[in-house]
Amino acid sequence: MTRDDGRTRIRCAEEADAAVIASIHMASRSATMPYLPPQKRDHEQVTRWVRDVLLKQCRTWVAVRDAEITGYAALDGDMLEDLYLRPDVRRQGIGTLLLDEVRRHSPDGVSLHVFQQNTEARAFYERHGFTVLDTNDGDRNMENLPDMTLRWTPNRGATV
């Protein structure tokens, strides 16, 4: 894995970032989760969701490299709702930078849901000290796919 060379900074997301966040969300899901049902919402609808729901309900950060947004993370309370990267910048340390920002704002720990089929994401979170709390048959997500809840608690799990 190539580490980020310090060109990436993390900042709070702004309403003006909604269209780029929507593009990253859609491209990442398409590239990394081919087992998902076909996308039913177009870019404009996803942008509206980012602007009107995600940015209002979650603390959201973007990763910016060379003036381009390369990824985002959204935290609702202690639940990591989203962490997505542009497919062309994966495995460069940007996801770790976003996760570190989320953890800085979560002194009591962070939980998340991940599809059981998403082995790459599961391995990423495991490397960062997350452990499995439960598994589910898919009745709690709109894709109806088996998922699991992972949890990171400070001072527990792998250290980097």
Backbone hydrogen bonds, N-H to C=O, Kabsch-Sander energy under -0.5 kcal/mol:
donor,donor_aa,acceptor,acceptor_aa,energy
2,T,91,R,-1.3
9,R,64,V,-2.5
11,R,62,V,-2.2
13,A,60,T,-3.0
17,D,14,E,-2.1
18,A,15,E,-1.8
21,I,17,D,-2.7
22,A,18,A,-2.5
23,S,19,A,-2.0
24,I,20,V,-2.5
25,H,21,I,-2.8
26,M,22,A,-2.5
27,A,23,S,-2.7
28,S,24,I,-2.7
29,R,25,H,-2.0
30,S,26,M,-2.1
31,A,27,A,-2.4
32,T,28,S,-2.7
33,M,29,R,-1.7
36,L,33,M,-2.0
46,V,42,D,-2.3
47,T,43,H,-2.7
48,R,44,E,-2.1
49,W,45,Q,-2.1
50,V,46,V,-2.6
51,R,47,T,-2.7
52,D,48,R,-3.3
53,V,49,W,-2.3
54,L,49,W,-2.0
55,L,50,V,-3.0
57,Q,53,V,-2.8
58,C,54,L,-2.5
59,R,75,L,-3.0
60,T,58,C,-0.7
61,W,73,A,-2.7
62,V,11,R,-2.9
63,A,71,G,-2.4
64,V,9,R,-3.1
65,R,68,E,-2.9
66,D,7,R,-0.7
68,E,65,R,-2.2
70,T,63,A,-2.9
71,G,63,A,-0.9
72,Y,84,Y,-2.6
73,A,61,W,-2.3
74,A,82,D,-2.5
75,L,59,R,-3.0
76,D,79,M,-3.0
77,G,75,L,-0.6
78,D,76,D,-0.5
79,M,76,D,-2.1
80,L,78,D,-0.6
80,L,111,S,-3.4
81,E,74,A,-2.1
81,E,79,M,-1.0
82,D,74,A,-1.4
84,Y,72,Y,-2.2
86,R,70,T,-3.1
89,V,86,R,-2.0
90,R,87,P,-1.0
92,Q,89,V,-0.6
97,L,93,G,-1.9
98,L,94,I,-2.3
99,L,95,G,-2.7
100,D,96,T,-2.9
101,E,97,L,-1.8
102,V,98,L,-2.3
103,R,99,L,-2.7
104,R,100,D,-2.0
105,H,101,E,-1.2
105,H,102,V,-0.6
106,S,103,R,-1.5
109,G,106,S,-1.9
110,V,152,W,-2.2
111,S,78,D,-2.9
112,L,150,L,-1.9
113,H,80,L,-0.5
114,V,148,M,-2.3
116,Q,146,P,-2.5
117,Q,146,P,-0.5
118,N,115,F,-1.5
119,T,117,Q,-2.3
122,R,118,N,-2.4
123,A,119,T,-2.4
124,F,120,E,-2.2
125,Y,121,A,-2.7
126,E,122,R,-2.4
127,R,123,A,-2.4
128,H,124,F,-1.0
129,G,126,E,-1.9
130,F,125,Y,-2.4
131,T,151,R,-2.4
133,L,149,T,-3.4
134,D,149,T,-1.2
136,N,147,D,-2.8
141,N,138,G,-1.2
144,N,141,N,-1.5
147,D,136,N,-1.2
148,M,114,V,-2.1
149,T,134,D,-2.2
150,L,112,L,-2.8
150,L,148,M,-0.5
151,R,131,T,-2.4
152,W,110,V,-3.1
156,R,153,T,-0.9
